[in-house]
Amino acid sequence: MPKTDTKDKPRYKITNWAKYNEALVNRGNLTFWITDEVVQAWKHKNDEERQGRPFLYSDLAIETLLTVRELYQMPYRMTEGFGKWMFGLMQLDLPIPDYTSLCKRAAALNLSFDLKKKKGKIDVIVDSTGLKVYGEGEWKMRTHGKSKRRTWRKLHLMIDPATQEIIGECLTTNSVHDTVPVPEMLDEQKTPVDNFYGDGIFDTWDTYDTLAVRGINPVIPPRRGAVVTQHGNSKRPPLPRDEAIRGIRKLGRKGWKIKVGYHRRSLAETAMFRMKTIFGGRLKNRQLRNQKSESRIRCKILNHFTKLGMPKYR
């Protein structure tokens, strides 16, 4: 086989290494997570009428401790002890919820991305990945093979390619198809969406209908062997899927992907790689409702890291 010349491969250099290095260091700075606003809103106001005992801690207090728990990969009991030590070190006279309160409140915590409406329209990239709940590790799999006791969850992500922020997230069981959470994640957006980037698994009429109702242009490669649905002489508006098939026939699949900018979809895989590098590929909680809060907090932490600073290449 002919040897590939490594000199011909493009090399990228980070142009803002000093600022990016500072951002990487600040990811572990506790003062970034425990602010004066958090301290002032630590206790629950109990303004709403509800049955049962009044809450002592605000949702922001619970979210802050759960964020610290995910950031440093700690169990609930260790999070309680870490919070007491942390507040003692900061000389804050505030109570810390016990581990049972953290677990119960996490199951019913309503977390949002606090998305701000942007000028114009945005593009979105959607993809999914698996997170293990319990099962063997790689060594056990390689040595003895897999067993029946393996459970996974599917994490669906929606990425803004301009900022690489996670603007939509949904955690489901592994049997849910990738197209099911798409309407829910699109409804969560405050800014109108222009283009929708997805791989071939989104090549379904349900997805095209969902995007058509919202006026979103799909950038989805049709499956191989796909045929045109609507004839070119039809008086109806052309279908985006048919236009993609015609473009692939004319330019080839690779040429069509270059023309429509399909390569931007790889940013979703980059976000998944960053998440699994920082938090691992396993969920700590066993209940689905707690796992949903866990995955949403991980996404919010990753967005905070993105705002701190990202590398710039040339």
Secondary structure, 3 states (H helix, E strand, C coil): CCCCCHHHCCCCCECCHHHHHHHHHHCCCHHHCCCHHHHHCCECCCCCCCCCCCCCECHHHHHHHHHHHHHCCCCHHHHHHHHHHHHHHCCCCCCCCCHHHHHHHHHCCCCCCCCCCCCCCEEEEEEEEEEEEECCCHHHHHHHCCCCCCEEEEEEEEEECCCCEEEEEEEEECCCCCCCCHHHHHHCCCCCEEEEECCHHHCCHHHHHHHHHCCCEEECCCCCCCCCCCCCCCCCCCCHHHHHHHHHHHHHHHHHHHHHCHHHHHHHHHHHHHHHHHHCCECCCCCHHHHHHHHHHHHHHHHHHHHHCCCCEC
